[in-house]
Amino acid sequence: MLKPCDVLIIGSGAGGSAAAHHLVRAGLRVALVEKGLELPRDARTLDVQQVVHEGRFKSAETWLDGRGKRFAPEEYFNLGGKTKWYGAALLRYDAREFLSDAEHQCPAWPIQDQDLTAYYAQAEQMLGVREFECEPDLSRISRRLTRTSPAWRTEALPLGLSPRIADNAVEARHFDGFASPAGLKSDAETVFLNPIRQSPNFELLTGSTVTDLVAQSGDATAIEGVRLADGRVLRARVVLLAAGALHSPRLLQRYIESAGLTARLPCYPNVGRNLKMHLLTAMVAVSPRRMSDAIRKTRLFLSTELPHSSVQPLGFDGELIGTLIPKIIPRWLARQIGNRSYGFFLQTEDGAHRDNCVRAASAASAGLPVLDYDAARTPAALAEHEQLVRRFRSALLRTGMMAFAERIGPAGTAHVSGTLTAGANPASSVVDGDGQVHGLQSLYVVDGSVLPRSSRVNPSLTIYAWSLRIAQALSSRLSQTTNAIRSAST
């Protein structure tokens, strides 16, 4: 049995690492458990062959889809979680994206946008979020597109990248979808964990899989720790779920069922439900001229006619864009086309539907977890995304660029969210506005599974902000309790 701590965190992605940083700096004893190991600090995480073609660093965990077909979601188990591999686009949700939108099947948040304002600012400051100058090729594309298609506008895309990245040609062209060995990308490990690694009140356990939640003896609703795969038990005053939207709900579902709480917790039927993926399409626009931009991912494209959608360039150079070109094209020709192309990432906010869900492994699923997702269950989102693809392709054509597109299927889980949705009513949500699981003491959620809406932009900054907000409230409460106990004992 490991030494008890104040807070135990499961997972080291955006939410887990941000919470750990705040709680350790507040003087609390924190243990963070990560299933994966640290990534290598060399060029392997920038190598296209190893990262893209071999998928060396991706999880090999096998799942079933809603039709019973086996597949492997694009998940990563490593210190820092998916943030090591994200494209560093760090945007705030718009105020309207905290409200309900029944037509688009979007529920309201249990908090207001103002409740995250200070934490957005704190996260942006810590992550070094900044705007980069629009490079020549993208500047030319943007000018022509907005002139010939007036419904479109562009704005600067805030990025969590060091300004020094422009001086590193390899990293400048390989940050989107790659891990930075030089620390030039503001990921969760670099920004939040590294500064506290040597703190005496912080313990980091990598390569450690959490198998079960552990409750107090005699009270199944009071969570006090976890059991690891090797049988060890780690206890804490508070447990934070931060394993990600595909993994946190499975832990909670297994616990509720094994503890016999399915009938006692109104939130149980919602665990794993309302999964949101973003509707995503990768588009490659081909030009007669060679492209020379390095960072590329510096502008956000928005349309007044598509309020739930956005487009951002892919931070891919010609070599990487070549990997997106249909396999029917000879590879030597694909590389030539890639050098004359710009990649774009089209995304539309997904609606919430109960049948889009994650289920823990069971005998009925042959011992495999299930990711059951069908975009047709949210028809308004699907219709807007199809319009997005058509209209952006047409807008590019007016600039003289021909484009082809490929939908990203359910295996593309980069933006998955919503499986432990936050809400005021336990009958329709899993956690409350303070992040606590309805009906369970001392169990909170700080990862993307809480998001009631996926918005039209990347979720990472909102996950950081949510986690910092929950961590600040917890640190105040736990510190007050500790001080009260100390005062009573003297």
C-alpha positions as CSV (number, residue, x, y, z in Angstrom):
1,M,0.0,0.0,0.0
2,L,1.3,3.4,-1.0
3,K,1.4,6.4,1.3
4,P,-1.9,8.2,1.4
5,C,-2.1,11.7,-0.2
6,D,-4.5,14.6,-0.4
7,V,-5.3,14.2,-4.1
8,L,-4.9,11.3,-6.5
9,I,-5.1,12.1,-10.2
10,I,-5.7,9.4,-12.9
11,G,-4.1,10.5,-16.2
12,S,-1.6,13.1,-17.2
13,G,-3.2,14.8,-20.2
14,A,-4.5,18.4,-20.2
15,G,-6.8,18.1,-17.3
16,G,-4.7,15.9,-15.1
17,S,-1.5,17.8,-15.5
18,A,-3.1,21.3,-15.0
19,A,-4.8,20.1,-11.8
20,A,-1.6,18.5,-10.5
21,H,0.3,21.7,-11.1
22,H,-2.2,23.9,-9.2
23,L,-2.7,21.5,-6.3
24,V,1.0,20.9,-5.7
25,R,1.8,24.6,-5.8
26,A,-1.0,25.0,-3.2
27,G,0.9,22.7,-0.9
28,L,-1.2,19.6,-1.1
29,R,0.2,16.1,-1.4
30,V,-0.5,14.9,-4.9
31,A,0.0,11.6,-6.6
32,L,-0.5,11.3,-10.4
33,V,-0.9,7.9,-12.0
34,E,-0.2,7.5,-15.7
35,K,-0.7,4.3,-17.7
36,G,2.0,5.2,-20.2
37,L,5.7,6.0,-20.0
38,E,7.6,9.1,-20.9
39,L,8.3,9.6,-24.6
40,P,11.9,9.5,-25.9
41,R,13.6,12.8,-26.1
42,D,15.1,12.4,-29.5
43,A,14.2,12.6,-33.2
44,R,12.0,9.5,-33.1
45,T,8.9,11.5,-32.2
46,L,9.5,13.7,-35.3
47,D,10.2,10.9,-37.7
48,V,7.4,10.6,-40.3
49,Q,8.0,6.9,-40.9
50,Q,7.8,6.0,-37.2
51,V,5.0,8.4,-36.2
52,V,2.7,8.3,-39.3
53,H,3.4,5.2,-41.3
54,E,4.2,2.8,-38.5
55,G,2.1,4.4,-35.8
56,R,4.8,3.4,-33.3
57,F,3.6,5.6,-30.5
58,K,-0.2,5.0,-30.8
59,S,-2.1,2.7,-28.5
60,A,-2.7,-0.7,-29.9
61,E,-5.8,-1.2,-27.7
62,T,-8.5,-3.0,-29.6
63,W,-12.1,-1.9,-29.4
64,L,-15.4,-2.8,-31.0
65,D,-17.5,-0.3,-32.9
66,G,-21.3,-0.2,-32.8
67,R,-21.5,-2.9,-35.4
68,G,-19.2,-5.3,-33.6
69,K,-16.2,-4.6,-35.9
70,R,-12.7,-4.5,-34.3
71,F,-10.7,-1.3,-34.6
72,A,-8.0,0.7,-32.8
73,P,-8.9,4.3,-31.9
74,E,-6.1,6.8,-32.4
75,E,-5.3,7.0,-28.7
76,Y,-1.9,7.7,-27.0
77,F,-0.7,6.4,-23.6
78,N,2.2,8.4,-22.6
79,L,3.2,11.1,-20.1
80,G,1.4,14.3,-21.2
81,G,-1.3,12.3,-23.0
82,K,-2.6,13.5,-26.3
83,T,-1.2,17.0,-25.7
84,K,2.2,15.7,-26.7
85,W,0.7,15.1,-30.2
86,Y,-1.8,17.8,-30.6
87,G,-1.5,20.7,-33.1
88,A,-1.2,23.3,-30.3
89,A,-4.3,25.3,-31.4
90,L,-5.6,26.7,-28.2
91,L,-8.9,28.6,-28.6
92,R,-11.6,29.7,-26.2
93,Y,-15.2,28.7,-26.6
94,D,-17.5,31.4,-27.7
95,A,-20.0,32.7,-25.1
96,R,-22.9,31.2,-27.1
97,E,-21.3,27.8,-27.0
98,F,-22.1,27.6,-23.3
99,L,-25.8,27.9,-24.0
100,S,-28.2,25.2,-25.3
101,D,-28.9,24.9,-29.0
102,A,-31.8,22.5,-29.4
103,E,-31.8,22.5,-33.2
104,H,-28.2,21.3,-33.2
105,Q,-28.8,18.9,-30.3
106,C,-26.5,20.8,-28.0
107,P,-27.2,21.0,-24.2
108,A,-26.2,23.9,-22.0
109,W,-23.3,24.0,-19.6
110,P,-24.1,24.1,-15.9
111,I,-21.8,27.1,-15.6
112,Q,-21.6,30.4,-17.6
113,D,-18.8,31.4,-19.9
114,Q,-17.7,34.1,-17.3
115,D,-17.0,31.3,-14.9
116,L,-14.1,30.2,-17.0
117,T,-12.8,33.6,-18.1
118,A,-10.1,33.9,-15.5
119,Y,-9.0,30.3,-16.0
120,Y,-8.8,30.7,-19.7
121,A,-6.5,33.7,-19.1
122,Q,-4.4,31.7,-16.6
123,A,-4.1,28.8,-19.0
124,E,-3.1,31.0,-21.9
125,Q,-0.5,32.7,-19.9
126,M,1.0,29.5,-18.6
127,L,0.9,27.9,-22.1
128,G,2.5,30.9,-23.7
129,V,-0.4,31.2,-26.2
130,R,0.5,33.6,-29.0
131,E,-0.3,34.5,-32.6
132,F,2.2,33.9,-35.4
133,E,2.6,36.0,-38.5
134,C,0.7,34.7,-41.5
135,E,3.2,33.3,-43.9
136,P,3.2,34.2,-47.6
137,D,1.5,31.2,-49.2
138,L,-1.4,31.2,-46.6
139,S,-1.6,35.0,-46.8
140,R,-2.2,34.8,-50.5
141,I,-4.7,32.0,-50.2
142,S,-6.6,33.9,-47.4
143,R,-6.8,37.2,-49.4
144,R,-8.1,35.5,-52.5
145,L,-10.6,33.3,-50.6
146,T,-12.2,36.1,-48.6
147,R,-12.3,38.4,-51.7
148,T,-14.0,35.9,-53.9
149,S,-16.1,34.3,-51.2
150,P,-17.4,37.1,-48.9
151,A,-19.2,34.8,-46.5
152,W,-15.7,33.7,-45.2
153,R,-13.5,35.6,-42.9
154,T,-10.2,34.8,-41.2
155,E,-8.7,35.6,-37.8
156,A,-5.4,34.8,-36.1
157,L,-5.2,31.2,-34.7
158,P,-3.7,31.2,-31.2
159,L,-1.0,28.6,-30.8
160,G,0.9,27.1,-27.9
161,L,4.3,27.2,-29.6
162,S,7.5,28.8,-28.6
163,P,8.6,31.7,-30.7
164,R,11.9,29.9,-31.1
165,I,10.2,27.2,-33.2
166,A,10.6,29.4,-36.3
167,D,14.4,28.9,-36.0
168,N,14.0,25.1,-35.9
169,A,13.1,24.0,-39.4
170,V,12.3,20.4,-38.5
171,E,10.1,21.2,-35.6
172,A,8.4,24.1,-37.4
173,R,7.3,21.6,-40.1
174,H,6.6,18.8,-37.6
175,F,4.6,20.0,-34.6
176,D,1.1,19.2,-35.7
177,G,0.7,15.5,-34.9
178,F,4.2,15.1,-33.5
179,A,5.8,15.4,-30.1
180,S,8.5,18.0,-29.6
181,P,11.7,16.7,-28.1
182,A,13.1,20.3,-27.8
183,G,10.1,21.4,-25.8
184,L,9.0,24.0,-28.3
185,K,5.3,23.0,-28.0
186,S,3.2,23.9,-25.0
187,D,2.1,20.4,-24.0
188,A,0.8,19.3,-20.6
189,E,4.1,17.7,-19.5
190,T,6.3,20.6,-20.5
191,V,4.2,23.3,-19.1
192,F,2.5,21.8,-16.0
193,L,4.4,18.7,-14.9
194,N,8.0,19.5,-15.5
195,P,8.0,22.5,-13.0
196,I,6.7,20.3,-10.2
197,R,8.5,17.1,-10.9
198,Q,11.0,17.6,-8.0
199,S,8.5,18.9,-5.5
200,P,8.5,16.9,-2.3
201,N,4.7,16.8,-2.1
202,F,4.4,15.3,-5.6
203,E,4.6,11.7,-6.7
204,L,4.5,10.6,-10.3
205,L,3.8,7.0,-11.2
206,T,4.2,6.1,-14.9
207,G,3.6,2.8,-16.5
208,S,0.9,2.2,-13.9
209,T,-2.6,1.1,-14.9
210,V,-5.6,1.9,-12.7
211,T,-8.0,-1.0,-12.7
212,D,-10.6,-0.1,-10.1
213,L,-11.8,2.7,-7.9
214,V,-11.7,2.0,-4.2
215,A,-14.4,3.1,-1.7
216,Q,-14.3,3.5,2.1
217,S,-15.2,0.4,4.0
218,G,-19.0,0.4,4.6
219,D,-19.8,3.3,2.3
220,A,-19.7,2.5,-1.5
221,T,-20.5,6.2,-2.3
222,A,-17.4,7.5,-0.7
223,I,-14.4,7.1,-3.0
224,E,-11.0,7.0,-1.3
225,G,-8.5,5.7,-3.8
226,V,-7.7,3.3,-6.6
227,R,-6.3,-0.2,-7.2
228,L,-3.4,-0.6,-9.7
229,A,-2.9,-3.5,-12.0
230,D,-0.1,-4.9,-9.8
231,G,-2.5,-5.0,-6.8
232,R,-1.2,-1.9,-5.0
233,V,-3.8,0.5,-3.5
234,L,-3.3,4.2,-3.4
235,R,-5.6,6.2,-1.1
236,A,-6.4,9.9,-1.1
237,R,-8.9,12.4,0.3
238,V,-10.0,13.2,-3.3
239,V,-9.7,11.3,-6.6
240,L,-9.7,13.1,-9.9
241,L,-10.6,11.3,-13.1
242,A,-8.5,12.6,-16.0
243,A,-7.9,9.5,-18.1
244,G,-9.7,10.9,-21.1
245,A,-13.2,10.7,-22.6
246,L,-12.8,7.1,-23.7
247,H,-11.2,5.8,-20.5
248,S,-12.6,7.7,-17.5
249,P,-16.2,6.6,-18.2
250,R,-15.2,2.9,-18.3
251,L,-13.5,3.2,-14.9
252,L,-16.6,4.8,-13.4
253,Q,-19.0,2.4,-15.1
254,R,-17.2,-0.6,-13.8
255,Y,-17.1,0.8,-10.3
256,I,-20.8,1.7,-10.1
257,E,-21.8,-1.8,-11.4
258,S,-19.4,-3.7,-9.2
259,A,-20.4,-1.7,-6.1
260,G,-24.1,-2.4,-6.7
261,L,-24.9,1.3,-7.2
262,T,-26.7,1.2,-10.5
263,A,-30.2,1.7,-9.0
264,R,-29.0,4.2,-6.3
265,L,-27.3,6.7,-8.7
266,P,-29.6,8.6,-11.1
267,C,-26.5,9.6,-13.1
268,Y,-25.6,6.0,-13.9
269,P,-27.5,5.7,-17.1
270,N,-25.6,8.7,-18.5
271,V,-22.1,7.3,-17.9
272,G,-20.4,6.9,-21.2
273,R,-23.3,8.5,-23.1
274,N,-23.5,11.6,-25.3
275,L,-20.1,11.0,-26.8
276,K,-19.0,13.8,-29.2
277,M,-16.3,13.5,-31.8
278,H,-16.4,16.7,-33.9
279,L,-17.3,16.0,-37.5
280,L,-13.9,16.2,-39.2
281,T,-12.6,16.2,-42.7
282,A,-9.1,16.6,-44.0
283,M,-8.8,18.6,-47.2
284,V,-5.9,19.0,-49.5
285,A,-5.9,22.0,-51.9
286,V,-3.5,21.8,-54.9
287,S,-1.9,24.8,-56.5
288,P,0.2,25.1,-59.7
289,R,2.9,26.8,-57.5
290,R,5.2,25.2,-54.9
291,M,4.4,26.0,-51.3
292,S,7.1,27.1,-48.9
293,D,5.4,28.1,-45.7
294,A,6.8,26.3,-42.6
295,I,4.4,26.6,-39.6
296,R,1.3,27.1,-41.8
297,K,-1.3,26.7,-39.0
298,T,-1.7,30.4,-38.3
299,R,-5.2,31.4,-39.4
300,L,-8.7,30.3,-38.6
301,F,-11.4,30.4,-41.3
302,L,-15.0,31.0,-40.3
303,S,-18.2,31.5,-42.3
304,T,-21.3,33.5,-41.3
305,E,-23.4,30.8,-43.0
306,L,-21.9,27.9,-40.9
307,P,-22.1,28.9,-37.2
308,H,-21.0,25.6,-35.8
309,S,-18.0,25.1,-38.1
310,S,-14.4,26.2,-38.5
311,V,-11.4,25.5,-40.7
312,Q,-7.8,25.7,-39.8
313,P,-4.7,24.8,-41.9
314,L,-2.9,21.6,-41.1
315,G,0.6,22.2,-39.9
316,F,1.8,19.7,-42.5
317,D,4.6,20.2,-45.0
318,G,4.7,18.7,-48.5
319,E,6.0,15.3,-47.2
320,L,3.1,15.0,-44.7
321,I,0.5,16.2,-47.1
322,G,1.6,13.6,-49.5
323,T,0.5,11.0,-47.0
324,L,-3.1,12.3,-47.3
325,I,-3.3,11.9,-51.1
326,P,-5.3,8.9,-52.2
327,K,-3.3,5.7,-52.4
328,I,-4.3,5.2,-56.0
329,I,-1.8,8.0,-56.9
330,P,1.8,6.8,-57.3
331,R,3.8,7.8,-54.2
332,W,6.4,9.8,-56.3
333,L,3.6,11.8,-57.8
334,A,1.9,12.2,-54.4
335,R,5.1,13.8,-53.0
336,Q,5.2,16.2,-56.0
337,I,1.5,17.1,-55.5
338,G,2.1,17.5,-51.7
339,N,4.8,20.1,-52.4
340,R,2.3,22.2,-54.3
341,S,-0.5,21.8,-51.8
342,Y,-1.9,23.2,-48.6
343,G,-3.8,21.0,-46.0
344,F,-6.9,22.1,-44.1
345,F,-8.7,20.6,-41.2
346,L,-12.5,21.1,-41.4
347,Q,-14.5,20.6,-38.2
348,T,-18.2,21.0,-37.2
349,E,-19.6,20.9,-33.7
350,D,-21.2,17.5,-32.9
351,G,-24.5,17.3,-31.3
352,A,-25.2,15.1,-28.2
353,H,-27.0,11.8,-28.7
354,R,-27.3,9.2,-26.0
355,D,-26.7,6.3,-28.3
356,N,-23.3,7.7,-29.2
357,C,-21.4,6.1,-26.3
358,V,-18.5,4.3,-24.7
359,R,-19.1,1.0,-22.9
360,A,-16.7,-0.9,-20.7
361,A,-15.6,-4.4,-21.8
362,S,-18.0,-7.2,-20.9
363,A,-18.8,-10.8,-21.8
364,A,-21.3,-9.5,-24.4
365,S,-18.6,-7.6,-26.2
366,A,-16.0,-10.4,-26.1
367,G,-14.1,-8.7,-23.4
368,L,-13.4,-5.6,-25.5
369,P,-14.5,-2.0,-24.8
370,V,-17.1,-0.5,-27.2
371,L,-17.1,2.8,-29.0
372,D,-20.6,3.1,-30.6
373,Y,-20.8,6.2,-32.7
374,D,-22.8,7.2,-35.8
375,A,-22.8,10.8,-37.1
376,A,-26.2,10.2,-38.6
377,R,-27.7,10.4,-35.1
378,T,-27.0,14.1,-35.1
379,P,-28.4,15.1,-38.5
380,A,-28.2,18.8,-38.1
381,A,-24.4,18.6,-37.4
382,L,-23.9,16.2,-40.3
383,A,-25.8,18.4,-42.7
384,E,-23.8,21.5,-41.7
385,H,-20.5,19.5,-42.1
386,E,-21.5,18.4,-45.6
387,Q,-22.2,22.0,-46.4
388,L,-18.8,23.1,-44.9
389,V,-16.9,20.7,-47.1
390,R,-18.8,21.7,-50.3
391,R,-18.5,25.5,-49.6
392,F,-14.9,25.5,-48.6
393,R,-13.9,23.4,-51.6
394,S,-15.8,25.8,-53.8
395,A,-14.2,28.8,-52.1
396,L,-10.7,27.3,-52.7
397,L,-11.6,26.6,-56.4
398,R,-12.3,30.3,-56.8
399,T,-8.8,31.0,-55.7
400,G,-7.4,28.6,-58.4
401,M,-6.9,25.6,-56.1
402,M,-8.5,22.2,-56.7
403,A,-9.2,20.3,-53.5
404,F,-10.0,16.8,-52.5
405,A,-11.3,15.7,-49.1
406,E,-11.4,12.7,-46.8
407,R,-13.7,12.3,-43.8
408,I,-12.1,11.3,-40.6
409,G,-14.0,8.3,-39.1
410,P,-14.7,7.3,-35.5
411,A,-11.1,6.0,-35.1
412,G,-10.0,9.7,-35.2
413,T,-10.5,10.4,-31.5
414,A,-8.3,13.5,-31.1
415,H,-11.3,15.7,-30.0
416,V,-13.5,13.1,-28.3
417,S,-15.6,14.5,-25.4
418,G,-18.8,14.4,-23.5
419,T,-19.0,10.9,-22.0
420,L,-19.3,12.2,-18.4
421,T,-21.2,15.3,-19.2
422,A,-21.4,18.1,-16.7
423,G,-24.9,19.3,-15.8
424,A,-27.1,20.4,-13.0
425,N,-29.5,17.4,-13.2
426,P,-28.2,13.9,-12.3
427,A,-31.0,12.5,-14.5
428,S,-29.3,14.0,-17.6
429,S,-25.6,14.4,-16.6
430,V,-22.8,12.7,-14.7
431,V,-20.9,15.5,-12.9
432,D,-22.1,18.8,-11.5
433,G,-20.8,22.3,-12.2
434,D,-18.1,21.8,-9.6
435,G,-16.8,18.7,-11.4
436,Q,-18.0,16.2,-8.7
437,V,-19.7,13.0,-9.8
438,H,-23.4,13.2,-8.8
439,G,-24.0,11.0,-5.8
440,L,-20.3,10.0,-5.1
441,Q,-18.2,11.7,-2.5
442,S,-14.7,12.8,-3.3
443,L,-14.7,11.9,-7.0
444,Y,-14.2,14.6,-9.5
445,V,-13.7,14.7,-13.3
446,V,-11.2,17.1,-15.0
447,D,-10.8,15.8,-18.5
448,G,-12.7,16.4,-21.8
449,S,-15.4,13.9,-20.9
450,V,-17.2,16.7,-18.9
451,L,-17.8,18.9,-21.9
452,P,-21.5,19.3,-22.6
453,R,-20.7,20.8,-26.0
454,S,-17.7,20.2,-28.3
455,S,-17.9,23.7,-29.9
456,R,-16.6,24.6,-33.3
457,V,-13.0,24.8,-32.1
458,N,-10.4,22.5,-30.5
459,P,-11.3,21.6,-26.9
460,S,-7.8,21.6,-25.2
461,L,-7.8,25.1,-23.8
462,T,-11.3,24.6,-22.3
463,I,-10.1,21.4,-20.7
464,Y,-7.1,23.2,-19.2
465,A,-9.4,26.0,-17.9
466,W,-12.0,23.7,-16.5
467,S,-9.3,21.7,-14.6
468,L,-7.7,24.8,-13.2
469,R,-11.1,26.0,-11.9
470,I,-11.9,22.7,-10.2
471,A,-8.3,22.5,-8.8
472,Q,-8.6,26.0,-7.3
473,A,-11.9,25.2,-5.5
474,L,-10.5,21.9,-4.3
475,S,-7.3,23.4,-3.0
476,S,-9.2,26.0,-1.0
477,R,-11.5,23.4,0.5
478,L,-8.9,20.9,1.3
479,S,-6.5,23.4,2.8
480,Q,-9.3,24.8,5.0
481,T,-10.1,21.3,6.2
482,T,-6.4,20.6,6.9
483,N,-6.0,23.8,8.8
484,A,-9.1,23.1,10.9
485,I,-7.9,19.6,11.8
486,R,-4.5,21.0,12.8
487,S,-6.1,23.7,14.9
488,A,-8.4,21.2,16.6
489,S,-5.4,19.0,17.5
490,T,-3.5,21.8,19.2
